[in-house]
């Protein structure tokens, strides 16, 4: 079968979540990926669902807030279909802010006693601590579960099938790949950093530490120079850089060591914790740090990309909105700030 209702280029969390949403609405969906499905930015992420992050652009905040609200139901659905958990944690975040910085409304200041009670092993390095009710998820487990759920629901996912071009033909769309040409009523570019201009890769390096004490840290710690994310397994993730290095995913030993030392300044027990893994991922960034959501210039083609640091967080709301747009329904949230046309580009033409 080479003809589908919708073909999605890119099997990251955005593409696979959209495939699940479309399948629930009765569409026959094919997802194609240039390499191993889910192996790029989605699996390389930290998994912080930071809808209240002050660095989030103002235009993106309604979308981020709604997606954070949707996340528990999204997790429940995926875990139920996949049959295993994805380490969805709801303990919250402790933000350590410079004392002159103005905190967002969602940030609750912590007294010294409250800070000590919440995280006895954590130091503030002279910064003001705040508590935020935010969640986290293990992106690798989420990606594995989303792929399992999609396949169980009848979505076909093919790896090592790079999409070369997407073009409009009569009443359908042709998707040319290394494995041949596929046709569909619609196609969606969800190729992350490989989506094409104006999306560009923004490299992020991070590492996992394995402290001797399993429950050393309960909350995410977000400081100006580092973030520290605990997993239920006892591992602790430390990240992350933002680098303009093209498609280079080389891991720098000095950068990883610097991240380790910075994290240990806040949490001294990490000083002697062995590093068990380090890696780099490529976030898909746009010139204004806002995603691309909606129809492209090519008839029948759509784009869902450029999510930069928020791909994991924005997966549920992106899937719902894009499914509405593709099926001809008005989206529940205004997506005009994210129009592809603002850059006057035809991605994947």
C-alpha positions, 0 to 999 in steps of 0.5 A: 500500500503506497497511498495513505490519508496522511504521511508524516515525515519525521518520527520524533515525538511531534510526528508520532504524537500527531500520527496517534491523534490522526489515527484516533480520528480514523486516518490511515497514517504512515510515518517515515524517518531518515534514521532510527525512529525517535533517536534524535532530539526527542530522545536526547531531551531532558524532559522538563515540562517547563510551561512557566519558564521565563525564557519561553516567548510570550506568544508561546505561553498559551500553547505551553500552558495548555499542553502542560494541562493536557500532559497527564491525560496524554501520558495515561493514554500512551502508557495504557497503549504501550503497556509500560511506564514513562517515569512521569514525575510531578514533584515540581521544580526549584528555580534558583534565580539571581536576586535582582531578577523578577520571578514569573507569577507561577514562582512561589518564593521559598524561605531558607527553612522551606528550601532546606526541608525540600532539598537538604543536600542542595545549596543555593549559591546565593540565589533566591529559591522558588518553587514551581509546580512543573512535571517531568518525563523521561523522554527516552521512555516516552519516545519508546512508548509513543512508538509502541502505542502508534504501532499498536493502533495501526500506524505504520512507522518506517525507519531509514526512509529519508524523505527527499521532496514533497510535492503537490499532484492533482488531488493528492501529495507525492512524497519522494523517498529513498525507498520510492514514491508514496501518495497521500491526501496530506503530508506533514513535515515533522523533521525537527532540525532537518525540516529545512529553512528557516529551521536550524539545529541548536546543539545541546550537550548533557550527561547522566550521573549515578550518585550513590544515594538513590533519592539524593534529589526529589525536585528538578533544579533550574539555575541560570547556569545549569539544570539538574533533573532526577529520574526515579531510577536514581540517575540524575541528568545535568544539562545543557548547552545551547550551541550553534554548531550546525549538525555536529553532535560531537560531545566535548569532554571539557564541556561535559566536565564543566556541566558536572562541576557546575551541578556539583557546586549546587549539589556537592554529592554529585562531585563524586558521582560517576558519569555514566553517559554523555550525549548531544542533541540537535534542537530545531530552532527558528529565528524567533524561537517560535514553532512552525504550525499549519499549512505550507505553501504547497497544497496539501502540505503542512508543517509542525516543527521548530519547537526548539527546547519545548518539543516534549512539552508541546507534543500533546497540544501540537498533535491536537491542533495539527490534527484539527487543521489537517482535517479541516477544522478550526484549531481550538487555539490561535496558531497565527503567531506560528504561521509558516508564511511568516518566513515566506518559505516552502519547506521540503519543496 
